[in-house]
Amino acid sequence: MKKTMLGTLGAVVLISVMMVSCVGVSTPKASLNNAVDSVSYAYGVVMADQGLVQFLEQQGVFTSSSNIENDYQMRIAAADSTEKQVLQKEMAAKIDSVNKLNAPQLAQFVKGLKDAISLEEKSAYAQGLSIGAQFSQMMLPQVNTMLYGEEGEQKVNTTQLLSGLISVLKKEELAISTMDANAYFQQEIEKAQEAERIRQEEELKIKYAESIAEGDTFLEENGKREEVVTLPSGLQYEILKKGTGAVPAKTDRVKVHYHGTLIDGTVFDSSVERGEPATFGVTQVIVGWTEALQLMPVGSKWRLYVPYDLAYGSQDRGTIKPFSNLIFEVELLGIEK
């Protein structure tokens, strides 16, 4: 068993040395003279074999040669002996070309790997290298995307990033206090998020331009009816039944029956159809409802015509598509104590 294992490892050593030498990267000489060396070498092979190559290819560090190998292996399997030799030479030449293309990246990867793997586990340099890699590979790309978008040309200035970071570590006087820095950074993230939200909403408005126009026309025509009241916010309502009870305040909870439809009559939600009233806080609903509830005396039944910006805006909620104007029949049954 041991001989077979060492023989297999020896074959792997030969293949590895041949592949690496062709791209100009120096490989430490393999030694399988004792159990420690053998298991160490085996561990290295296992680490590389269990997804490392695929990961580096996915990250764009290496160009993959898998497609070349798979294509030629299929062709070789179906070829006669003469064709096999020709195809094997072609495959080797193409793989060698990819290996040469990968050589500079492989050299840099191996250098970084050697530097990191030889460090003491708890050394300050090892920690700096580890955190620096996280900054470079994960945190900075995320921050750049949050601040400037996925396609943005601007990037975080790493010199200034280090200036702020090192100043804190060295307890030096800061150009921006820690409190102000936190507030400013959060403010810039929120500004960028709002700008991205607006950009996405504008794109959606182009996509849903026809339905937005239909909704605008509906409200415009509906507002001309005598029984309809249009508030400054754009919310419209008509009174189906007058109530004489108390009017809810913003802090109250109310019990209501309601029936909600799109402007074409499609029902999307109805406590009436469920046969059970709903109870919730006045401010726990869409803006149009919050406004209307604070005008309705208990016992009232109103029909609300809610513009999309007082409803769900650009959200896609299944039946309720982005920029949908909504109609609700709302009966205020009571104020909950």
Secondary structure by P-SEA (a helix, b strand, c coil): caaaaaaaaaaaaaaaaaaaaaacccccccccccaaaaaaaaaaaaaaaccaaaaaaaacccccaaaaaaaaaaaaaaccaaaaaaaaaaaaaaaaaaaaaaaaaaaaaaaaaaaaaacccccaaaaaaaaaaaaaccaaaaaaaacccccccccccaaaaaaaaaaaaacccccccaaaaaaaaaaaaaaaaaaaaaaaaaaaaaaaaaaaaaaaaaaaaaaaccccccccccbbbbbccccccccccccccccccbbbbccccccccccccccbbbbbccccccaaaaaaaaaccccbbbbbbcccccccccccccccccbbbbbbbcccccccc
